[in-house]
């Protein structure tokens, strides 16, 4: 199935909008994993297996793997998710953005090397930097729109013909760029009013929403602002608040408790 079809099926089957972010930092791993050559894979696999009953997707952030020379462990991890938890899409959080010929290689990296179901991209260089990803049939492309970091306003709120720039990105994504029907947008939970505005522009397009948990986004405000009429349409991401919920060797069990609590809290407002 395509990314969008897989995502819709996952939302229905799991009754969850939770996306578990995988940002592995070896310095935060429990003692049992210290100095193990495959510690990143082992840590993330344990988190995935423990939280899968409560999630509808996973989002590994590529920088945490690449900085530790663990790209092979990222490949293993995504393969593990596909094999052991089929139907839960994997979004590779890479935020790529470059000219077309380079974007072709980034697309191959995301979809052929890592076999991700979707990838995050930066639209700053325009449609020709996004188009190569669309050539990979059925794969998703999630475009940065209104990000959760405070500095996002430096550019995203620039006035463009009477509209902030993030409005323009949302409208382009919904009306011109979505050639394969597999686009989504990143909109941060730290700005629920902007989530509501973007939802009004893009209709039922999926929104990847970081910013709850460690970044302090309000779950109720986020869900009420971003849900579709069917009570879905969102991949509400939590990373550190879940994967580092426990510091000891029972870290996976603690992550499961945190994931279940987050899922249930989200579902209160659907």
Buried (B, 14 or more C-beta within 10 A) or exposed (E): EBBBEBBBBBBEEBBBBBBBBBBBBBEBBBEEBEEEEEBBBBBBBBBBBBBBEBBBBBBBBBEBBEEBEBBEBBBBBBEBBBEEBEBBBBBBBBBBBBEBEBBBEBBBBBBEEBBBBBBBBBBEBEBEBBBBBBEBEBBBBBBBBBBBEEEBBEEBBEEEEEEBBBBBBBBBBBEEBBEBEBBBBBBBBBBBEBBBBBBEBBEBBBBBBBBBBBBEBBBEBBBBBBBBEEBBBBBBBBBBBBBBBBEEEEBBBBBBBBBBBBBEBBBEBB
